[in-house]
Amino acid sequence: MTKPNPISRRLVPLLLDWFAVNARDLPWRRTRDPYAIWISEIIL
């Protein structure tokens, strides 16, 4: 496995912070049901 480069080390936490603040509440993010997740992928 390769080591993450310096850009990745800085970018990943920034993206995760942004997502925590700005993520929309979508139904398939609240379930672990594989069928519901699969259906959401098909619809999108």
PQR file with spaces between the fields and no chain letter, atoms N, CA, C, O and H, PARSE charges and radii, in Angstrom:
ATOM       1  N    MET     1       0.844   -1.181    0.000 -0.4000 1.5000
ATOM       2  CA   MET     1       0.000    0.000    0.000 -0.0000 2.0000
ATOM       3  C    MET     1       0.885    1.238    0.000  0.5500 1.7000
ATOM       4  O    MET     1       1.895    1.289    0.703 -0.5500 1.4000
ATOM       5  N    THR     2       0.508    2.220   -0.778 -0.4000 1.5000
ATOM       6  CA   THR     2       1.326    3.425   -0.880 -0.0000 2.0000
ATOM       7  C    THR     2       0.961    4.431    0.196  0.5500 1.7000
ATOM       8  O    THR     2      -0.159    4.441    0.708 -0.5500 1.4000
ATOM       9  H    THR     2      -0.312    2.179   -1.349  0.4000 1.0000
ATOM      10  N    LYS     3       1.917    5.270    0.528 -0.4000 1.5000
ATOM      11  CA   LYS     3       1.676    6.328    1.499 -0.0000 2.0000
ATOM      12  C    LYS     3       0.915    7.465    0.827  0.5500 1.7000
ATOM      13  O    LYS     3       1.180    7.782   -0.332 -0.5500 1.4000
ATOM      14  H    LYS     3       2.827    5.262    0.112  0.4000 1.0000
ATOM      15  N    PRO     4      -0.022    8.080    1.534 -0.5600 1.5000
ATOM      16  CA   PRO     4      -0.720    9.225    0.959  0.2800 2.0000
ATOM      17  C    PRO     4       0.254   10.383    0.770  0.5500 1.7000
ATOM      18  O    PRO     4       1.142   10.609    1.592 -0.5500 1.4000
ATOM      19  N    ASN     5       0.074   11.097   -0.308 -0.4000 1.5000
ATOM      20  CA   ASN     5       0.963   12.225   -0.549 -0.0000 2.0000
ATOM      21  C    ASN     5       0.543   13.419    0.311  0.5500 1.7000
ATOM      22  O    ASN     5      -0.555   13.418    0.867 -0.5500 1.4000
ATOM      23  H    ASN     5      -0.648   10.914   -0.976  0.4000 1.0000
ATOM      24  N    PRO     6       1.396   14.430    0.427 -0.5600 1.5000
ATOM      25  CA   PRO     6       1.093   15.573    1.305  0.2800 2.0000
ATOM      26  C    PRO     6      -0.197   16.307    0.939  0.5500 1.7000
ATOM      27  O    PRO     6      -0.888   16.819    1.820 -0.5500 1.4000
ATOM      28  N    ILE     7      -0.519   16.361   -0.321 -0.4000 1.5000
ATOM      29  CA   ILE     7      -1.757   17.036   -0.736 -0.0000 2.0000
ATOM      30  C    ILE     7      -2.962   16.266   -0.202  0.5500 1.7000
ATOM      31  O    ILE     7      -3.909   16.871    0.300 -0.5500 1.4000
ATOM      32  H    ILE     7       0.042   15.945   -1.037  0.4000 1.0000
ATOM      33  N    SER     8      -2.936   14.952   -0.304 -0.4000 1.5000
ATOM      34  CA   SER     8      -4.038   14.128    0.203 -0.0000 2.0000
ATOM      35  C    SER     8      -4.206   14.291    1.703  0.5500 1.7000
ATOM      36  O    SER     8      -5.327   14.358    2.206 -0.5500 1.4000
ATOM      37  H    SER     8      -2.167   14.460   -0.711  0.4000 1.0000
ATOM      38  N    ARG     9      -3.104   14.353    2.406 -0.4000 1.5000
ATOM      39  CA   ARG     9      -3.172   14.494    3.865 -0.0000 2.0000
ATOM      40  C    ARG     9      -3.831   15.803    4.279  0.5500 1.7000
ATOM      41  O    ARG     9      -4.476   15.867    5.325 -0.5500 1.4000
ATOM      42  H    ARG     9      -2.193   14.299    1.997  0.4000 1.0000
ATOM      43  N    ARG    10      -3.678   16.835    3.477 -0.4000 1.5000
ATOM      44  CA   ARG    10      -4.314   18.111    3.797 -0.0000 2.0000
ATOM      45  C    ARG    10      -5.733   18.178    3.263  0.5500 1.7000
ATOM      46  O    ARG    10      -6.614   18.750    3.905 -0.5500 1.4000
ATOM      47  H    ARG    10      -3.154   16.783    2.627  0.4000 1.0000
ATOM      48  N    LEU    11      -5.960   17.596    2.094 -0.4000 1.5000
ATOM      49  CA   LEU    11      -7.245   17.722    1.417 -0.0000 2.0000
ATOM      50  C    LEU    11      -8.341   16.868    2.054  0.5500 1.7000
ATOM      51  O    LEU    11      -9.474   17.327    2.196 -0.5500 1.4000
ATOM      52  H    LEU    11      -5.245   17.131    1.573  0.4000 1.0000
ATOM      53  N    VAL    12      -8.021   15.653    2.432 -0.4000 1.5000
ATOM      54  CA   VAL    12      -9.033   14.741    2.967 -0.0000 2.0000
ATOM      55  C    VAL    12      -9.719   15.310    4.212  0.5500 1.7000
ATOM      56  O    VAL    12     -10.949   15.310    4.260 -0.5500 1.4000
ATOM      57  H    VAL    12      -7.100   15.281    2.317  0.4000 1.0000
ATOM      58  N    PRO    13      -8.991   15.791    5.217 -0.5600 1.5000
ATOM      59  CA   PRO    13      -9.689   16.367    6.373  0.2800 2.0000
ATOM      60  C    PRO    13     -10.554   17.576    6.008  0.5500 1.7000
ATOM      61  O    PRO    13     -11.632   17.761    6.573 -0.5500 1.4000
ATOM      62  N    LEU    14     -10.091   18.385    5.081 -0.4000 1.5000
ATOM      63  CA   LEU    14     -10.887   19.541    4.647 -0.0000 2.0000
ATOM      64  C    LEU    14     -12.189   19.100    3.991  0.5500 1.7000
ATOM      65  O    LEU    14     -13.246   19.673    4.256 -0.5500 1.4000
ATOM      66  H    LEU    14      -9.216   18.234    4.622  0.4000 1.0000
ATOM      67  N    LEU    15     -12.114   18.085    3.138 -0.4000 1.5000
ATOM      68  CA   LEU    15     -13.320   17.581    2.482 -0.0000 2.0000
ATOM      69  C    LEU    15     -14.284   16.953    3.483  0.5500 1.7000
ATOM      70  O    LEU    15     -15.495   17.154    3.388 -0.5500 1.4000
ATOM      71  H    LEU    15     -11.255   17.620    2.923  0.4000 1.0000
ATOM      72  N    LEU    16     -13.759   16.201    4.433 -0.4000 1.5000
ATOM      73  CA   LEU    16     -14.623   15.586    5.441 -0.0000 2.0000
ATOM      74  C    LEU    16     -15.293   16.649    6.319  0.5500 1.7000
ATOM      75  O    LEU    16     -16.460   16.505    6.684 -0.5500 1.4000
ATOM      76  H    LEU    16     -12.776   16.037    4.510  0.4000 1.0000
ATOM      77  N    ASP    17     -14.569   17.699    6.653 -0.4000 1.5000
ATOM      78  CA   ASP    17     -15.164   18.801    7.418 -0.0000 2.0000
ATOM      79  C    ASP    17     -16.260   19.485    6.618  0.5500 1.7000
ATOM      80  O    ASP    17     -17.333   19.783    7.143 -0.5500 1.4000
ATOM      81  H    ASP    17     -13.622   17.816    6.356  0.4000 1.0000
ATOM      82  N    TRP    18     -15.977   19.733    5.333 -0.4000 1.5000
ATOM      83  CA   TRP    18     -16.974   20.375    4.468 -0.0000 2.0000
ATOM      84  C    TRP    18     -18.232   19.502    4.384  0.5500 1.7000
ATOM      85  O    TRP    18     -19.351   20.002    4.496 -0.5500 1.4000
ATOM      86  H    TRP    18     -15.106   19.491    4.907  0.4000 1.0000
ATOM      87  N    PHE    19     -18.036   18.203    4.187 -0.4000 1.5000
ATOM      88  CA   PHE    19     -19.164   17.286    4.072 -0.0000 2.0000
ATOM      89  C    PHE    19     -19.990   17.264    5.351  0.5500 1.7000
ATOM      90  O    PHE    19     -21.219   17.230    5.293 -0.5500 1.4000
ATOM      91  H    PHE    19     -17.127   17.797    4.096  0.4000 1.0000
ATOM      92  N    ALA    20     -19.335   17.283    6.499 -0.4000 1.5000
ATOM      93  CA   ALA    20     -20.045   17.258    7.780 -0.0000 2.0000
ATOM      94  C    ALA    20     -20.967   18.464    7.922  0.5500 1.7000
ATOM      95  O    ALA    20     -22.032   18.361    8.532 -0.5500 1.4000
ATOM      96  H    ALA    20     -18.336   17.311    6.546  0.4000 1.0000
ATOM      97  N    VAL    21     -20.573   19.590    7.371 -0.4000 1.5000
ATOM      98  CA   VAL    21     -21.371   20.814    7.482 -0.0000 2.0000
ATOM      99  C    VAL    21     -22.424   20.906    6.369  0.5500 1.7000
ATOM     100  O    VAL    21     -23.536   21.375    6.610 -0.5500 1.4000
ATOM     101  H    VAL    21     -19.708   19.673    6.876  0.4000 1.0000
ATOM     102  N    ASN    22     -22.082   20.463    5.160 -0.4000 1.5000
ATOM     103  CA   ASN    22     -22.914   20.735    3.983 -0.0000 2.0000
ATOM     104  C    ASN    22     -23.669   19.545    3.403  0.5500 1.7000
ATOM     105  O    ASN    22     -24.417   19.709    2.439 -0.5500 1.4000
ATOM     106  H    ASN    22     -21.179   20.082    4.964  0.4000 1.0000
ATOM     107  N    ALA    23     -23.496   18.375    3.953 -0.4000 1.5000
ATOM     108  CA   ALA    23     -24.140   17.186    3.384 -0.0000 2.0000
ATOM     109  C    ALA    23     -25.655   17.289    3.491  0.5500 1.7000
ATOM     110  O    ALA    23     -26.197   17.646    4.537 -0.5500 1.4000
ATOM     111  H    ALA    23     -22.888   18.241    4.736  0.4000 1.0000
ATOM     112  N    ARG    24     -26.323   16.973    2.400 -0.4000 1.5000
ATOM     113  CA   ARG    24     -27.790   16.932    2.426 -0.0000 2.0000
ATOM     114  C    ARG    24     -28.252   15.633    3.074  0.5500 1.7000
ATOM     115  O    ARG    24     -27.570   14.611    3.009 -0.5500 1.4000
ATOM     116  H    ARG    24     -25.883   16.682    1.550  0.4000 1.0000
ATOM     117  N    ASP    25     -29.403   15.694    3.690 -0.4000 1.5000
ATOM     118  CA   ASP    25     -29.976   14.512    4.317 -0.0000 2.0000
ATOM     119  C    ASP    25     -30.679   13.687    3.240  0.5500 1.7000
ATOM     120  O    ASP    25     -31.780   14.026    2.805 -0.5500 1.4000
ATOM     121  H    ASP    25     -29.957   16.525    3.743  0.4000 1.0000
ATOM     122  N    LEU    26     -30.039   12.615    2.822 -0.4000 1.5000
ATOM     123  CA   LEU    26     -30.599   11.756    1.789 -0.0000 2.0000
ATOM     124  C    LEU    26     -30.970   10.411    2.422  0.5500 1.7000
ATOM     125  O    LEU    26     -30.235    9.898    3.266 -0.5500 1.4000
ATOM     126  H    LEU    26     -29.146   12.340    3.176  0.4000 1.0000
ATOM     127  N    PRO    27     -32.109    9.841    2.015 -0.5600 1.5000
ATOM     128  CA   PRO    27     -32.623    8.636    2.678  0.2800 2.0000
ATOM     129  C    PRO    27     -31.639    7.465    2.716  0.5500 1.7000
ATOM     130  O    PRO    27     -31.592    6.747    3.714 -0.5500 1.4000
ATOM     131  N    TRP    28     -30.870    7.259    1.678 -0.4000 1.5000
ATOM     132  CA   TRP    28     -29.988    6.094    1.648 -0.0000 2.0000
ATOM     133  C    TRP    28     -28.765    6.274    2.542  0.5500 1.7000
ATOM     134  O    TRP    28     -28.010    5.323    2.743 -0.5500 1.4000
ATOM     135  H    TRP    28     -30.909    7.843    0.867  0.4000 1.0000
ATOM     136  N    ARG    29     -28.557    7.458    3.075 -0.4000 1.5000
ATOM     137  CA   ARG    29     -27.475    7.641    4.036 -0.0000 2.0000
ATOM     138  C    ARG    29     -27.894    7.234    5.445  0.5500 1.7000
ATOM     139  O    ARG    29     -27.051    7.134    6.337 -0.5500 1.4000
ATOM     140  H    ARG    29     -29.171    8.231    2.911  0.4000 1.0000
ATOM     141  N    ARG    30     -29.182    7.001    5.652 -0.4000 1.5000
ATOM     142  CA   ARG    30     -29.684    6.624    6.978 -0.0000 2.0000
ATOM     143  C    ARG    30     -29.936    5.133    7.091  0.5500 1.7000
ATOM     144  O    ARG    30     -30.431    4.685    8.126 -0.5500 1.4000
ATOM     145  H    ARG    30     -29.866    7.083    4.928  0.4000 1.0000
ATOM     146  N    THR    31     -29.622    4.349    6.082 -0.4000 1.5000
ATOM     147  CA   THR    31     -29.908    2.915    6.115 -0.0000 2.0000
ATOM     148  C    THR    31     -28.668    2.114    5.744  0.5500 1.7000
ATOM     149  O    THR    31     -27.760    2.609    5.076 -0.5500 1.4000
ATOM     150  H    THR    31     -29.221    4.712    5.242  0.4000 1.0000
ATOM     151  N    ARG    32     -28.657    0.884    6.189 -0.4000 1.5000
ATOM     152  CA   ARG    32     -27.620   -0.072    5.783 -0.0000 2.0000
ATOM     153  C    ARG    32     -28.253   -1.192    4.952  0.5500 1.7000
ATOM     154  O    ARG    32     -27.600   -2.188    4.640 -0.5500 1.4000
ATOM     155  H    ARG    32     -29.394    0.483    6.732  0.4000 1.0000
ATOM     156  N    ASP    33     -29.527   -1.020    4.598 -0.4000 1.5000
ATOM     157  CA   ASP    33     -30.239   -2.027    3.814 -0.0000 2.0000
ATOM     158  C    ASP    33     -29.678   -2.045    2.392  0.5500 1.7000
ATOM     159  O    ASP    33     -29.847   -1.070    1.660 -0.5500 1.4000
ATOM     160  H    ASP    33     -30.058   -0.211    4.852  0.4000 1.0000
ATOM     161  N    PRO    34     -29.023   -3.115    1.990 -0.5600 1.5000
ATOM     162  CA   PRO    34     -28.408   -3.163    0.663  0.2800 2.0000
ATOM     163  C    PRO    34     -29.415   -2.941   -0.464  0.5500 1.7000
ATOM     164  O    PRO    34     -29.083   -2.312   -1.469 -0.5500 1.4000
ATOM     165  N    TYR    35     -30.628   -3.443   -0.313 -0.4000 1.5000
ATOM     166  CA   TYR    35     -31.639   -3.264   -1.361 -0.0000 2.0000
ATOM     167  C    TYR    35     -31.996   -1.789   -1.531  0.5500 1.7000
ATOM     168  O    TYR    35     -32.069   -1.302   -2.659 -0.5500 1.4000
ATOM     169  H    TYR    35     -30.897   -3.954    0.503  0.4000 1.0000
ATOM     170  N    ALA    36     -32.216   -1.080   -0.441 -0.4000 1.5000
ATOM     171  CA   ALA    36     -32.555    0.350   -0.520 -0.0000 2.0000
ATOM     172  C    ALA    36     -31.416    1.150   -1.138  0.5500 1.7000
ATOM     173  O    ALA    36     -31.656    2.061   -1.930 -0.5500 1.4000
ATOM     174  H    ALA    36     -32.157   -1.476    0.475  0.4000 1.0000
ATOM     175  N    ILE    37     -30.192    0.820   -0.785 -0.4000 1.5000
ATOM     176  CA   ILE    37     -29.033    1.515   -1.352 -0.0000 2.0000
ATOM     177  C    ILE    37     -28.933    1.218   -2.839  0.5500 1.7000
ATOM     178  O    ILE    37     -28.671    2.122   -3.632 -0.5500 1.4000
ATOM     179  H    ILE    37     -29.997    0.080   -0.141  0.4000 1.0000
ATOM     180  N    TRP    38     -29.135   -0.019   -3.223 -0.4000 1.5000
ATOM     181  CA   TRP    38     -29.068   -0.403   -4.629 -0.0000 2.0000
ATOM     182  C    TRP    38     -30.143    0.331   -5.436  0.5500 1.7000
ATOM     183  O    TRP    38     -29.867    0.836   -6.524 -0.5500 1.4000
ATOM     184  H    TRP    38     -29.348   -0.754   -2.578  0.4000 1.0000
ATOM     185  N    ILE    39     -31.359    0.389   -4.905 -0.4000 1.5000
ATOM     186  CA   ILE    39     -32.436    1.099   -5.591 -0.0000 2.0000
ATOM     187  C    ILE    39     -32.085    2.574   -5.771  0.5500 1.7000
ATOM     188  O    ILE    39     -32.353    3.142   -6.830 -0.5500 1.4000
ATOM     189  H    ILE    39     -31.583   -0.022   -4.021  0.4000 1.0000
ATOM     190  N    SER    40     -31.496    3.200   -4.764 -0.4000 1.5000
ATOM     191  CA   SER    40     -31.117    4.603   -4.893 -0.0000 2.0000
ATOM     192  C    SER    40     -30.059    4.775   -5.987  0.5500 1.7000
ATOM     193  O    SER    40     -30.072    5.775   -6.704 -0.5500 1.4000
ATOM     194  H    SER    40     -31.278    2.739   -3.904  0.4000 1.0000
ATOM     195  N    GLU    41     -29.154    3.817   -6.119 -0.4000 1.5000
ATOM     196  CA   GLU    41     -28.148    3.883   -7.189 -0.0000 2.0000
ATOM     197  C    GLU    41     -28.788    3.748   -8.561  0.5500 1.7000
ATOM     198  O    GLU    41     -28.396    4.437   -9.503 -0.5500 1.4000
ATOM     199  H    GLU    41     -29.144    3.005   -5.536  0.4000 1.0000
ATOM     200  N    ILE    42     -29.770    2.862   -8.677 -0.4000 1.5000
ATOM     201  CA   ILE    42     -30.458    2.669   -9.956 -0.0000 2.0000
ATOM     202  C    ILE    42     -31.229    3.932  -10.333  0.5500 1.7000
ATOM     203  O    ILE    42     -31.203    4.342  -11.493 -0.5500 1.4000
ATOM     204  H    ILE    42     -30.088    2.302   -7.912  0.4000 1.0000
ATOM     205  N    ILE    43     -31.910    4.549   -9.379 -0.4000 1.5000
ATOM     206  CA   ILE    43     -32.701    5.741   -9.655 -0.0000 2.0000
ATOM     207  C    ILE    43     -31.815    6.906  -10.065  0.5500 1.7000
ATOM     208  O    ILE    43     -32.148    7.656  -10.982 -0.5500 1.4000
ATOM     209  H    ILE    43     -31.931    4.216   -8.437  0.4000 1.0000
ATOM     210  N    LEU    44     -30.692    7.056   -9.388 -0.4000 1.5000
ATOM     211  CA   LEU    44     -29.791    8.157   -9.717 -0.0000 2.0000
ATOM     212  C    LEU    44     -29.077    7.874  -11.005  0.5500 1.7000
ATOM     213  O    LEU    44     -28.269    8.687  -11.454 -0.5500 1.4000
ATOM     214  H    LEU    44     -30.421    6.447   -8.642  0.4000 1.0000
